Each structure stands twice: as C-alpha cells, then as structure tokens.
C-alpha cells in the first residue's frame, strides 16, 4: 500500500541548501530522445524525487547534473551559476550510486575519507571528519571494517557518508535503495530522509519506486518521454494528478466507463452525475455528450452487497486492515476497490454488488481504446 508522509519531522539543518535549475535540457542518443526540453527547479534544502518508467530520462537528467553527460541544448544552473560546461570533478556535487561503488581495499573510515584525501586535507582532519560522518550514519563501530564485511544497507550508509564528506552543494541519489531487500529499504529510506534534513542539503533522487518517492520526497517530479508531466508534493500528486499518465503511474487507479455531459463539466457514472476535475478531454466530446473514462482510486469506491446488482466481485486480496476487491461491471470493465476487512463477510467472491463513487470531482480521460490521452 502507498503511504504518504505529509508531516515531516523538522530538523535544524547544518548547511544552507542550494538552488538547482534544469533549463530546457535536451539530450539525444542517436534516434532516441532521452531529454526533450526538460525544465525543473530543485529548491534549497529540499529532496526532490525524479519518478518515472524505464527510459523516461530521469537517469540522464541526474547524470547531466553531475556532469557525466553533456546536454545537446539547455543549461544546468546551481545558485545562479551555469555549470553546464564545468567538469564533473569541479561541480561540488556528491553522488550515491545504486551499486555503492565502495573501494574494496579500503576500510569504512578510509572510504569515507577518500575524497578528503584527494582534496589534500591533512590526515588528522580527514579522519576526524570521516569519524564524524560515520557517527552521523550510525556506524562508528564499523570504521575498521571492509566493504565485504558490511551488509548492503551498511555499505549504502558508508557511500552516503562518503558523498557528504566534502560538504557538496548538491547531493544526487541514483536508485539508492533498489539493490536492498524490502525491510532494509524501508528502514534506510527513513534514515536517508532524516540525514538529508539534518544536513540541509539540496537533494535530487532518481527512483522507479512510487512508494519510495512519495514517502521520502518534499516534491515528486513525474517524467515521461524526456518531459516533465507534473511536479508536486506527494499528497497533491496522488490526490490531484494533472494527467491520466500521472494518475495511473502513481498508485492504483481504475477506469470506469462514463458518459460526458453536454455542459462539459459533469459525467454520468454508476448512475450518478459527478463534477469533473478540470475540463472534459478530446474532440469527440466537444459540443455534446460522449464516451469517456472516469479514473478513481480504490479507496474512493464504495462496494455494497446487492442481490439485484449488476456488478460482481471477481477476487479479493487481504491487505491487513483493508481488503482489495476486483469488481467486474456489467459491461466487462474491472474496478479495484479497497474496503475495510471487517466488512468483507458480506462481500464474498462471486457476490452481486453495487458500486458508489464519492460526491466529489473526478478525473476524466478519453475512453480507453480511442487513443488514450491526458486530462486537460
């Protein structure tokens, strides 16, 4: 289940965050367009997650910020300074890789201190700084251990400490938790968020995991085809998606066939007339009624046992306090609904039911099979 964290713990930062601006970034690889005029601003001290399917351009955007890729057009600007042509090692950007990339022949302390050694920091000063960072990530007793002696979660903490050692203006996280098992991911994402807030560093994170993005980030930027679909706080992204793509990519979403009203502001669905969030999409409904899909979250669907109902429960999945039902409508469409588990005694698989949607604006898209499209 998706969990939204809306009340962030307030921690006094130890440094002032920088502003990162991506202005009109374009990057192609042969016939493939990885970035297509990407515009995005990361605010000082915030953690912004780039979220999207494989191939959407999020990793290319991250590599462009760190300097591993040069854009064909556009600029990377940090605190008003155009760093597009600045070499990666001079950008004052820290990066944590998916694969940790620790030096196997160095112990944890020396791994953290490596960047300080390369910058010419004296031995005593760099060891003191490294010890301080090991304390920050909760691993002071592991200073003498080598990577092979550390778990995956511990290695990632060491990699994070190493990235912070030089006090960079910007921290980049490239799928930082994808190589870890589920329980470690859950713990470490809370740790990374706490540390990021404590340090106060502007952070750009790439992930394909929606739950990870929604639970960790101040804002989430959803990408598709090298472009930005929507950038918003987690709750807004989930509750008020700007496009059908965002709605269906972030969380679970069902499509229910509906009939658009000729007024352009309402739809008739499941026997009710509901207001529309935004405008009705598509030329096929312009100037009159037409077929559309209403997009709804599982928790917004009410399921009632009804012996004369035309819908039927096809399956049920126990999720703890809630049970996820798959309901087939009379026209064959399937709808996902989350209901309190204690109510499922009257909602067995095969039961005839009636669906009710809440009396609030709904998201509407072109009828699936007519080319799809975005909510306008």
N, C-alpha and C positions, 0 to 999 in steps of 0.2 A: 504494500500500500504506500501511496505517496504521502509524505509528511512535510508540511510547510512550517518553517520556523519563522515566525513573524516578530517575536520579541527577542532581539539579540542581546546577549549579555554585554554590558558596557564595561570596557577595559581601557584604562588610560594608556594611550599609545606612547611608545618611546621615541618615535620619529614622525615627522610630518610627511604624509603621502604626496606623491607627485601626480600630475595630470598626464594621461596618455591619450593622444588623439591619432586615430587612423583616418586619413583624409583621402577619399577616392582611390583606395588601393585596388590595383588591377594586376593580376599575375596569371599568365598562361603557360602551359606546358604542352607544346605542340598544338594539337587541336582542342585540348582540354582547357577550359577556363576555370581556374581554382578560385580566384577572387575577381569579382565583377563590379568594381566601383564601390568597395566597402567603406562606409563611413561609420565610425564608432568612437565614443569618448568614454574613457575609464576615469572616474572621479577620484580625487585624492583620498587615499586610505581605504577605498572600497575593494571588495572582492567581487569581480565580475566574471561570470562563467560563460564561455562560448559553448553552446549546445547545438547539436545537430547530427544528422545521419552521416555515415561514412561518405567522404567525397564532397562534403558541403563547403570545404575551405577553411574550417576552423583551425586545423593544424598549420596550414600555410600562413594564416594570419599570425599565429603565435611565432612561427619561425621568421616571419618578416619583422616582427617587433624585436626579436633578439638579434637579428642581423644575419641569420643563416640563409635567408632568401632575400633577393633584391626585387622589389616590385617593378613591373613594366611601366607603371604610372602610379602617381599618388605619393603621399608623404606619411612618415611616422614622426610624430612630434611629441616630445616629452618636456613638460614645463615650458612650452613655447619655443623650444629648440628643435629644429629639423635635424633628426639623426639618421635620415634615410641612407645617407652615404657614409655614415660613421661605421668603422669595422666593429664586428661583434664584441671583441675584447675591450673596446673602449666605450661601450654604451652604458655601463653602470647598471646592468640588468642581471639579476640572478635567475637561474632556471633549475627546476627539478624535473628530471626525466622519468618517464614511465618505468624504465629499466634500472633506476637508481644510479648506475654509472659510477659506483664507488671504485676506488683503486684497491685491488685485492691484496697488494703487498703492503698497504698502509693500515695501521690500526684506526679505530674510530676517531681518536683525538687528532691524528695526523691527517686524516681525510678531511675533517672539518677545517683544519688549519692550512690546507694546501693552498688555497687562493691567497691567504695572507702571506705565506712563504714566497709565492711567486711575485707578490707586490713589494717584497723587500722588507716586510715587517720583521722586527727582531724576534728571536726565538722565545724569549720570556713573554713578550707582549702577545705573540700569536698563540702561545699555549694557554695563556690566561684567557684570551678571547674565546678560544675553542672550548675550554673548560666551562666558561660561562654559558656558551650555546648548548653544550651537552646537558647542562643543568636545566636550561630553558625547555629542551625537548624531553626531559625526564630520563636521560640515560647517563648520568655522571659516572655510575659504577661500571659502564661498558667502555670506558675510554681506551683500555688496552686491548680490546677485542678486535679481531679482524673481521671483515665482512662475512667470511664463511662461517663465523661463529655467531652470527646475528640472524634473527628471524627476518622475514620480509618486511614486516612492519617496523622493526628496529632499523633496518637498512634505510627505509624511506625517511625515518626521522633524522638519521645521520645526513642523508642527502639534503634534507630541508635545512638543517643546521649549517651545512657547508655553503648552501646558496645564500644564507643570511650573514655569513661571516664578514663579508666586505661591506655590509650595510648598503646594499644596492638601492637605487631609487624605485625600482620596479621588480616584482617577483613574478615569474611565469611558471605555471604548473601544467605539465603536459601529461594528461591522463594519469595523475599521480597515484591513484588507488586501484587501477584496473588489474594489476598483477597480484592483488591480495585476495584472500578468501573473505567471504561475506562478513563475518563477525569482526575481523580485523579492520575491514573497510569502514564499518560503522563506527568503531572506536577512533580510528585515525582521522576520519573526516571531521570529527568533533575537535580533535587535537589540533589539526591544521587550522581550523577556523579560529580556535582560541589563540593560537600563536600569532596568526595574521592580525587579529585585533590587538593583541598585546603589543606587537611591534609597530603596528600602524602603517604597514607598508601597502602601497597600491599593488593589487594582485590580479592577474589575468589568468584564468584557468580554463583549460580545454577538457571537455568530457563528452561522452556519448550517453552517460547515465543521467536520466532526468531527475531521479530521486537525489542523486549526489548534488546536482546543480541547484535544485530547489531548496535543499536543506542547508547548503553551505554559503550560497552567494547572496550579496546585497541586491544585485540585479542579474538577470539571465538574458543573454543575447542569443536568440534562436536564429540559426543560419540555414539557408537552402540555396544551392547553386551559386555559391560565392557571394550571395547578397544577404543583407540583414532583413529578416522577416519581422521581428519585434524585439525590443529590448525593454524590460520592465522588471519591477520587483517580483519575487516568486508568486505571491498571492494574486497580484494583478494578472500575471501571465496565465495562471491557472484559471482564474475566475472570469477574466475578460480578455481572452485571446483575440488578437487583431485579425487573424486569418484562419481559415479552415486548416491549413497545414499546421500552424502552431497548436490549434485546439486538439488535433489528433496526434501530434507528436508528443505533447506534454500531458501525461496522464492518459487515462482511458476515456474514450469518447464513443458514443453510439450515434448512428444516423437513423432518424425516424422519418419516413416519407410524410410529407405535408403538402398543403395547398396554400399558395401565397394569396393574400387578399389583394384586391384591386387597389386598395388605398396605399399599397407599398409600405405599410407599417405593421401589418399583422399577418399571422399564418394560422391556419386551422390544422390542428394536430391532435390525434387521440380524442376527437370530439370536443376540443376546446379551442377558443380563439385566444392566441397569445401575442403579446407585443414582440417586436423584432429588435434585437441588439444591432444597431447600425441600419444599413439600407438593404433592401432585397437585392440579391445579385442577379446579374445576367440579363441579356436582352430578351430571353424567352419569356420573362415575366413583366417586361416593360409595358406599361399602358394597360395592364389587365392581370387577371389571376393566372397562375401557372404552377407546375410541379417543382417542389424544392425539397431539400432535406433539412430537418432540424437537428442540430448537434447538441447532445446533452451528456452530462457527467452521470456516472452510475448512482452517485448519492442523491441526485436530483430526481430520480424516478421512484414513484411510489407504486408498489405492487399490492393489489388486493385480491384475495380469493373471491372468485365469482363464477358460479356454476354455469352461468349463461355467457360468460366472457368469451371473446373470440381469440384471445391470446393464450399461449400455453407455455408453461415452464419446461425448458428442454434439459437444463442441467443446473447443478448447484455446487459451489466450491466454498468450503469452510475456511474463513479467514480470521477466526477468533471471535471478536465481538460482533463482527458482521459476516454475512454470507453473500457471496456474489452469485446472482442468478442470471442465467441466459434465457430470455423470453422470446419466443417466436410469435410475431404478429400474424394476423390473418393473411396479409399479402406476402408472407415469407420472410420479411425483414427480421433481423435478430437484434435485440436490445439487451444491454448489460445493465443490471440493477443491483446496488448494494443495499441490503436490508438488515435490520437487527437480527442476529442469530436467534434470539428468543422468540421471534415471530414466525420462524420457518416451520413450526409444527403444522400450521395451516396452509403452508406453501410447498407441498411435496413436488418432486419432479413429476410432470405429467398433468398437474393441476391446471384447470382453466382459470384465468385471471384477467383483471382489468388494470391497465397502466394509467397513471395520472402524473402529469408534469406540473411543476410548481407555477404559481401565478406570478411570473417574472419574465423579463425579456429573454428571449432565446437567440442562440446563434444560428444563422441560416446560411446554407451553401447551395450551389446548383445541385440538382438531382444527380446522384452518382450514376454514371453511365452516359451522361451528357457532356462529358469533358471535364468534370470537376471544376475546381476554381476556388478562389479566395473570397472570404466575406468582404464586402465593400462597405 
